[in-house]
Amino acid sequence: MYANTAEEFWLILILKNKPSIRQQFFDHLGQTSPSPLGLEIQKAEGIFLLSPSGKRYVDLISGVSVSNVGHARKEVIQAIADQAANHLHLMVYGEIIQQPQVLLATLLTELLPATLNSVYFVNSGSEANEAALKLAKRITGRHKIACFRNAYHGSTHGALSVMGNETYRRSFRPLLPGILEMRFNNLADLALIDRATACVIIEPVQAEAGVRLPEPGFLESLRKRCNDTGTLLIFDEVQTGFGRTGSLFAMQKYGVTPDMVTLAKALGGGMPLGALVCNRELMKAWKSDPVLGHITTFGGHPVCCAAGFAALQVLLREGWTELVQEKAAFLKEALAAHPAVKEVRGEGLLLAVELGSAQKVQDMIRLLLEEGAMADWFLYCDTAFRIAPPLCINREELHLTAGIVSRALDKLK
């Protein structure tokens, strides 16, 4: 007995006395935490998530800075449908000219600094960072890699090696050798970068540390130290890219251009897509010693690139990036006034609401669900919760959000 539709599939399961979809979620999907949100969502649109019962939740996470243009944006959905009707996967990355890849790469390089003019598409932020670390070692012939405490760059082995938190690394050692960990915003630590250092990888804004901003002059000093030692500078803009901080890319806000930038999350408009962007002279290193120095089967999938191209066009056309600071200022002012809030940190619509207690944060996430909003905590800062809604959030929705969060804070003990 086989089903033709999802509805028929679930009817068959019910007739066979199978458990509910919620129970099957726990039975058959690999879990990564002892207490997932466990929220069933049937539909999403704009800034809202809808449960099967019709309950509406404001999305305060954006899939962790993925849904910058909102959910179910019609132009993105149409681009996905159109490309799927033309073709899906054709060949491993880089062998065939595929229009969606070319269009997105061209637009990206027009928007980035002129030296960042060549794009290598992958599937995720972790993969983008893996590619960047690997390319830096290939180009420089050096083995040391510098990173920062409380940084997050992904969960694959190379990315995990430069994750700045031992809690998440210790169970998976040995990792990459030659890793040098520095303190974010500590100028003295920059002296640790030397002529044996292949690259430095850094988030211009540390997201999972609870949204920590670079102090004036820090990124400029880092750039200078890399120049002086011949070390390649990699910006991980996986979370900060595509308008999240009030500039299209955080590098533009801080006026520092890296040698490489890694992108993902919002890049695909909701589809899985990552990218390493650097100068084409650096990218040429993949071609020799060895040939095919980096390979991906599904990187730059045409449907994902079509979605990303449509989403980026929407973001540029709607002008939401220019309104991010105004929207963020409203939320900061509304939430900072509440007595339960210790501090509201952040840049643009990447905010950390500090409560001073991990238990309060967990209680707050539960209370927000009851009130009709979905939030999250930070990997390295469990005393604050995240507010990072889609950038398309409008004035009415901002007031709605502030009201929901305030009511949840009122109930917090």
Backbone hydrogen bonds, N-H to C=O, Kabsch-Sander energy under -0.5 kcal/mol:
donor,donor_aa,acceptor,acceptor_aa,energy
9,F,5,T,-2.2
10,W,6,A,-2.3
11,L,7,E,-2.0
12,I,8,E,-2.3
13,L,9,F,-1.9
14,I,10,W,-2.3
15,L,11,L,-2.6
16,K,12,I,-1.6
17,N,14,I,-2.0
18,K,13,L,-3.3
24,Q,20,S,-2.4
25,F,21,I,-1.8
26,F,22,R,-1.4
27,D,23,Q,-2.1
28,H,24,Q,-2.7
29,L,25,F,-1.4
40,E,38,G,-0.5
41,I,39,L,-0.6
42,Q,50,L,-2.8
43,K,50,L,-1.6
45,E,48,F,-2.4
46,G,71,H,-2.6
48,F,45,E,-2.4
49,L,57,Y,-2.7
50,L,43,K,-3.4
51,S,55,K,-2.4
54,G,51,S,-1.9
57,Y,49,L,-2.8
58,V,372,G,-2.5
59,D,47,I,-3.3
60,L,58,V,-1.0
60,L,374,M,-2.1
64,V,61,I,-0.6
65,S,61,I,-2.1
66,V,62,S,-3.6
67,S,62,S,-1.9
68,N,66,V,-1.8
70,G,67,S,-1.6
71,H,46,G,-2.5
73,R,70,G,-0.6
76,V,73,R,-0.6
77,I,73,R,-2.4
78,Q,74,K,-2.5
79,A,75,E,-1.9
80,I,76,V,-2.2
81,A,77,I,-2.3
82,D,78,Q,-2.8
83,Q,79,A,-2.3
84,A,80,I,-2.5
85,A,81,A,-1.8
86,N,82,D,-1.1
87,H,83,Q,-2.6
93,Y,296,T,-2.1
95,E,92,V,-1.3
98,Q,96,I,-0.6
101,Q,98,Q,-0.6
102,V,98,Q,-1.9
103,L,99,Q,-2.8
104,L,100,P,-2.1
105,A,101,Q,-2.6
106,T,102,V,-2.4
107,L,103,L,-2.2
108,L,104,L,-2.7
109,T,105,A,-2.3
110,E,106,T,-1.4
111,L,107,L,-1.3
111,L,108,L,-0.6
112,L,108,L,-1.5
116,L,113,P,-2.0
117,N,115,T,-1.2
117,N,278,C,-0.6
118,S,278,C,-2.0
120,Y,276,L,-2.9
121,F,119,V,-0.5
122,V,274,G,-2.7
128,A,124,S,-1.8
129,N,125,G,-2.4
130,E,126,S,-2.4
131,A,127,E,-2.4
132,A,128,A,-2.0
133,L,129,N,-2.5
134,K,130,E,-2.3
135,L,131,A,-2.7
136,A,132,A,-2.3
137,K,133,L,-1.8
138,R,134,K,-2.1
139,I,135,L,-2.6
140,T,136,A,-2.3
141,G,137,K,-2.0
143,H,196,A,-0.6
144,K,196,A,-1.6
145,I,178,G,-2.5
146,A,199,C,-2.8
147,C,180,L,-2.9
149,R,182,M,-3.2
150,N,164,G,-3.8
151,A,148,F,-1.6
160,L,156,T,-3.6
161,S,157,H,-1.6
162,V,158,G,-0.9
162,V,159,A,-0.7
163,M,160,L,-1.3
164,G,151,A,-1.8
165,N,163,M,-0.9
168,Y,165,N,-1.0
169,R,165,N,-0.6
169,R,166,E,-0.6
170,R,166,E,-2.6
172,F,169,R,-2.3
173,R,170,R,-0.9
180,L,145,I,-3.1
181,E,179,I,-0.5
182,M,147,C,-2.6
182,M,180,L,-0.5
186,N,183,R,-1.8
187,L,185,N,-0.8
189,D,186,N,-0.5
190,L,186,N,-0.5
190,L,187,L,-1.1
191,A,188,A,-1.5
192,L,189,D,-2.1
193,I,190,L,-1.4
197,T,194,D,-1.9
198,A,144,K,-2.9
198,A,196,A,-0.6
199,C,144,K,-0.9
200,V,232,L,-2.3
201,I,146,A,-2.5
202,I,234,I,-2.2
206,Q,212,R,-2.2
207,A,205,V,-0.9
210,G,207,A,-2.0
211,V,206,Q,-0.6
211,V,207,A,-1.6
212,R,206,Q,-2.3
213,L,211,V,-0.5
218,F,215,E,-2.4
221,S,217,G,-2.2
222,L,218,F,-2.3
223,R,219,L,-2.4
224,K,220,E,-2.2
225,R,221,S,-2.4
226,C,222,L,-2.3
227,N,223,R,-2.2
228,D,224,K,-2.6
229,T,225,R,-1.5
230,G,226,C,-0.9
230,G,227,N,-0.6
231,T,226,C,-2.2
232,L,198,A,-2.2
234,I,200,V,-3.2
234,I,232,L,-0.5
235,F,233,L,-0.5
235,F,260,M,-2.6
236,D,202,I,-2.8
236,D,234,I,-0.6
237,E,235,F,-1.0
237,E,262,T,-2.0
241,G,237,E,-1.7
242,F,248,L,-1.7
243,G,247,S,-0.7
243,G,248,L,-1.4
244,R,241,G,-0.5
245,T,240,T,-0.8
245,T,247,S,-0.6
246,G,243,G,-1.4
252,Q,249,F,-1.2
253,K,249,F,-1.1
254,Y,250,A,-2.1
255,G,251,M,-1.0
256,V,251,M,-1.4
259,D,233,L,-2.1
260,M,233,L,-2.0
261,V,277,V,-2.4
262,T,235,F,-2.5
263,L,275,A,-2.8
266,A,65,S,-0.8
266,A,238,V,-0.5
267,L,264,A,-2.6
268,G,265,K,-1.1
269,G,266,A,-1.6
270,G,265,K,-0.6
270,G,271,M,-0.5
271,M,268,G,-1.5
273,L,271,M,-0.5
274,G,122,V,-1.9
275,A,263,L,-2.6
276,L,120,Y,-2.5
277,V,261,V,-2.6
278,C,118,S,-2.1
279,N,259,D,-0.6
282,L,279,N,-1.0
283,M,279,N,-2.1
284,K,280,R,-1.3
285,A,282,L,-1.8
286,W,283,M,-1.8
287,K,284,K,-2.1
288,S,285,A,-0.9
293,G,286,W,-3.0
300,G,122,V,-1.1
301,H,298,F,-1.1
305,C,301,H,-2.7
306,A,302,P,-2.2
307,A,303,V,-2.2
308,G,304,C,-2.6
309,F,305,C,-2.6
310,A,306,A,-2.1
311,A,307,A,-2.6
312,L,308,G,-2.4
313,Q,309,F,-1.9
314,V,310,A,-2.2
315,L,311,A,-2.5
316,L,312,L,-2.3
317,R,313,Q,-2.6
318,E,314,V,-2.8
319,G,315,L,-1.0
320,W,315,L,-0.7
322,E,319,G,-0.5
323,L,319,G,-0.5
323,L,320,W,-1.1
324,V,320,W,-0.7
324,V,321,T,-1.0
327,K,323,L,-2.2
328,A,324,V,-2.8
329,A,325,Q,-2.5
330,F,326,E,-1.7
331,L,327,K,-1.9
332,K,328,A,-2.9
333,E,329,A,-2.4
334,A,330,F,-2.4
335,L,331,L,-2.4
336,A,332,K,-2.7
337,A,333,E,-0.9
338,H,335,L,-1.6
341,V,338,H,-1.7
342,K,340,A,-0.5
342,K,354,E,-2.9
343,E,354,E,-1.0
345,R,352,A,-2.6
347,E,350,L,-1.4
349,L,244,R,-1.8
350,L,348,G,-0.6
351,L,387,I,-2.4
352,A,345,R,-2.6
353,V,385,F,-2.9
354,E,343,E,-3.0
354,E,352,A,-0.8
355,L,383,T,-2.9
356,G,383,T,-1.1
357,S,383,T,-0.6
361,V,357,S,-1.7
362,Q,358,A,-2.1
363,D,359,Q,-2.5
364,M,360,K,-2.6
365,I,361,V,-2.4
366,R,362,Q,-1.6
367,L,363,D,-2.5
368,L,364,M,-2.7
369,L,365,I,-1.7
370,E,366,R,-1.8
371,E,367,L,-1.9
372,G,368,L,-1.6
373,A,368,L,-2.2
374,M,58,V,-2.8
375,A,373,A,-0.5
376,D,386,R,-0.6
378,F,381,C,-1.0
378,F,384,A,-0.7
380,Y,208,E,-2.5
381,C,378,F,-0.7
384,A,381,C,-1.2
385,F,353,V,-1.9
386,R,376,D,-3.6
387,I,351,L,-2.2
388,A,60,L,-3.6
391,L,68,N,-1.4
392,C,68,N,-0.6
393,I,390,P,-1.7
398,L,394,N,-2.4
399,H,395,R,-2.2
400,L,396,E,-2.1
401,T,397,E,-2.6
402,A,398,L,-2.7
403,G,399,H,-2.1
404,I,400,L,-2.3
405,V,401,T,-2.7
406,S,402,A,-2.3
407,R,403,G,-2.3
408,A,404,I,-2.1
409,L,405,V,-2.5
410,D,406,S,-2.1
411,K,407,R,-1.2
412,L,408,A,-0.6
412,L,409,L,-0.9
